[in-house]
Amino acid sequence: MNVLAELGIVVAGLVLAIVLLALNFWRAVLFLFPHKVRVEPEAPADQMDLPLELAQVSIHLQALGFVALGSHEEKPPLQKATRSYDWAHPTERVFATVYQTADGEPRLYFLTPLAPEGFVITAGYRRPALDVPGVYRSGSLADAPPDRLLRAHLRRMEGLTPASDFSWEGRVEAGRSWYRGLGRKEIRRQNLQGLLWTVMALAIVASAFLGRRAA
C-alpha cells in the first residue's frame, strides 16, 4: 500500500473519531459523573416564561389541581442547560414537570420524592422501567394524556410514603438528590452507549498515532 493510501486511511479514521467524540464524549462524562449535573432554580411562578408549545399542558395541569411553582434548569457537563417548568399538587403530593426536547416536543413527567428517601417517577414518554422495592419506581406511559398519566402515577405510589416538602425549593432539591443518588443507575444505563462509542473513538486515535510511530 502506498503512502497516500495509508495517509487517506489515517485521515478517514481520525475524522470518524472526531465525529464520534463530538456526538458522544459528553455522554461518557455524564456516565462517569452523573452527580455533576447542575440543578438550579431559574424563575418563580409569577415570572415563569412558559413557551407557547407548553401552554396546553399547563392548562391540563391546572385543571387537575396543580399549582405553578416556577422553573429550574438542569445542566449536564459540556452541554447547554435544559429549562423545566414545575407544578405541584398540594393534596396528592406530586410534582409535575414539563420541558421541551431539542426538537421542541413537549414532555411531561410526574415526580414524588419519598420519605426518608426514594422516588416515584412516571413519564408521558418512553423511559426505562426500574423498580427497587420501597425505594424507587420509574416507568412511563407514552403519549398518555395528563389525567391518565396522573392516575397511573398515583397507583404506583400505593404503599409508599411521600416526602413532606412540595415547595419550589423542595422540587429543586429533589432534582439534585436524584442526580446524586438513585438516578445514577438510570443515567448510566441511558449513556452506556455513549461511553462505548467514546472509548472506540479514542482507540481509533491511539491506533492512528501508534501506527504512524511504528511505521
PEBEL-V181762 format. One record per residue. N is the residue number from 1. RES is the residue in one letter. SS is DSSP state (h for helix, s for strand, l for the rest). PHI is phi in whole degrees, -180 to 180 (NA if undefined). D_LAST is the distance of its C-alpha to the last C-alpha in whole Angstrom. Layout:
N & RES & SS & PHI & D_LAST
N & RES & SS & PHI & D_LAST
This chain:
1 & M & l & NA & 13
2 & N & l & -77 & 12
3 & V & h & -64 & 11
4 & L & h & -64 & 14
5 & A & h & -66 & 14
6 & E & h & -62 & 11
7 & L & h & -63 & 12
8 & G & h & -62 & 15
9 & I & h & -64 & 14
10 & V & h & -63 & 12
11 & V & h & -64 & 16
12 & A & h & -61 & 18
13 & G & h & -64 & 17
14 & L & h & -67 & 17
15 & V & h & -63 & 21
16 & L & h & -60 & 22
17 & A & h & -64 & 21
18 & I & h & -64 & 23
19 & V & h & -63 & 26
20 & L & h & -62 & 26
21 & L & h & -67 & 26
22 & A & h & -62 & 29
23 & L & h & -84 & 31
24 & N & h & -124 & 30
25 & F & h & -61 & 29
26 & W & h & -65 & 33
27 & R & h & -68 & 34
28 & A & h & -64 & 32
29 & V & h & -62 & 33
30 & L & h & -66 & 37
31 & F & h & -59 & 36
32 & L & h & -78 & 35
33 & F & l & -133 & 38
34 & P & h & -62 & 41
35 & H & h & -73 & 43
36 & K & h & -83 & 42
37 & V & l & -67 & 43
38 & R & s & -91 & 46
39 & V & s & -117 & 49
40 & E & s & -132 & 52
41 & P & s & -64 & 55
42 & E & s & -115 & 55
43 & A & s & -156 & 59
44 & P & s & -70 & 62
45 & A & h & -57 & 64
46 & D & h & -76 & 66
47 & Q & h & -120 & 63
48 & M & l & -71 & 61
49 & D & l & -94 & 60
50 & L & l & -78 & 59
51 & P & l & -62 & 58
52 & L & h & -60 & 60
53 & E & h & -65 & 58
54 & L & h & -103 & 59
55 & A & h & -63 & 62
56 & Q & h & -65 & 63
57 & V & h & -63 & 62
58 & S & h & -60 & 63
59 & I & h & -63 & 67
60 & H & h & -62 & 66
61 & L & h & -65 & 65
62 & Q & h & -64 & 69
63 & A & h & -66 & 71
64 & L & l & -85 & 69
65 & G & l & 101 & 71
66 & F & l & -81 & 67
67 & V & s & -116 & 68
68 & A & s & -65 & 65
69 & L & s & -107 & 63
70 & G & s & 153 & 61
71 & S & s & -121 & 57
72 & H & s & -141 & 54
73 & E & s & -120 & 50
74 & E & s & -121 & 47
75 & K & s & -123 & 44
76 & P & l & -71 & 41
77 & P & l & -59 & 38
78 & L & l & 68 & 36
79 & Q & l & -132 & 39
80 & K & l & -71 & 42
81 & A & l & -73 & 45
82 & T & s & -103 & 47
83 & R & s & -93 & 51
84 & S & s & -121 & 53
85 & Y & s & -120 & 57
86 & D & s & -116 & 59
87 & W & s & -129 & 63
88 & A & s & -139 & 64
89 & H & s & -102 & 67
90 & P & l & -65 & 70
91 & T & l & -98 & 71
92 & E & l & -81 & 69
93 & R & l & 59 & 66
94 & V & s & -137 & 63
95 & F & s & -90 & 61
96 & A & s & -117 & 60
97 & T & s & -128 & 57
98 & V & s & -123 & 56
99 & Y & s & -151 & 53
100 & Q & s & -113 & 51
101 & T & l & -73 & 47
102 & A & l & -61 & 45
103 & D & l & -89 & 47
104 & G & l & 86 & 50
105 & E & l & -77 & 51
106 & P & s & -69 & 54
107 & R & s & -136 & 53
108 & L & s & -129 & 56
109 & Y & s & -143 & 56
110 & F & s & -105 & 58
111 & L & s & -137 & 58
112 & T & s & -128 & 60
113 & P & s & -69 & 59
114 & L & s & -108 & 61
115 & A & l & -105 & 63
116 & P & l & -78 & 61
117 & E & l & -157 & 58
118 & G & l & 133 & 56
119 & F & s & -149 & 56
120 & V & s & -121 & 57
121 & I & s & -129 & 55
122 & T & s & -131 & 56
123 & A & s & -108 & 54
124 & G & l & -90 & 55
125 & Y & l & -147 & 52
126 & R & l & -64 & 49
127 & R & l & -149 & 48
128 & P & l & -58 & 47
129 & A & l & -91 & 50
130 & L & s & -131 & 50
131 & D & s & -144 & 53
132 & V & s & -110 & 54
133 & P & l & -48 & 57
134 & G & l & 78 & 60
135 & V & l & -127 & 57
136 & Y & s & -150 & 55
137 & R & s & -133 & 55
138 & S & s & -131 & 53
139 & G & s & -164 & 53
140 & S & s & -150 & 54
141 & L & l & -140 & 56
142 & A & l & -59 & 54
143 & D & l & 66 & 56
144 & A & l & -74 & 60
145 & P & l & -67 & 62
146 & P & h & -55 & 63
147 & D & h & -68 & 66
148 & R & h & -68 & 65
149 & L & h & -64 & 61
150 & L & h & -65 & 64
151 & R & h & -61 & 66
152 & A & h & -64 & 63
153 & H & h & -64 & 62
154 & L & h & -65 & 65
155 & R & h & -64 & 65
156 & R & h & -75 & 62
157 & M & l & -85 & 63
158 & E & l & -60 & 66
159 & G & l & 86 & 67
160 & L & l & -114 & 64
161 & T & l & -108 & 66
162 & P & s & -67 & 64
163 & A & l & -69 & 64
164 & S & l & -103 & 66
165 & D & l & -98 & 65
166 & F & l & -116 & 64
167 & S & l & -89 & 64
168 & W & h & -61 & 62
169 & E & h & -63 & 60
170 & G & h & -64 & 60
171 & R & h & -66 & 58
172 & V & h & -63 & 56
173 & E & h & -67 & 56
174 & A & h & -62 & 55
175 & G & h & -63 & 52
176 & R & h & -63 & 51
177 & S & h & -63 & 52
178 & W & h & -62 & 50
179 & Y & h & -68 & 47
180 & R & h & -76 & 47
181 & G & l & -127 & 48
182 & L & l & -67 & 49
183 & G & h & -79 & 47
184 & R & h & -61 & 44
185 & K & h & -63 & 43
186 & E & h & -66 & 44
187 & I & h & -62 & 42
188 & R & h & -67 & 39
189 & R & h & -64 & 40
190 & Q & h & -72 & 40
191 & N & h & -112 & 36
192 & L & h & -61 & 34
193 & Q & h & -62 & 33
194 & G & h & -62 & 32
195 & L & h & -64 & 30
196 & L & h & -65 & 28
197 & W & h & -65 & 27
198 & T & h & -66 & 26
199 & V & h & -61 & 24
200 & M & h & -63 & 22
201 & A & h & -62 & 21
202 & L & h & -65 & 20
203 & A & h & -66 & 18
204 & I & h & -62 & 16
205 & V & h & -62 & 16
206 & A & h & -63 & 14
207 & S & h & -67 & 12
208 & A & h & -64 & 11
209 & F & h & -74 & 10
210 & L & h & -66 & 9
211 & G & h & -64 & 6
212 & R & h & -65 & 5
213 & R & h & -67 & 5
214 & A & h & -64 & 4
215 & A & l & -70 & 0
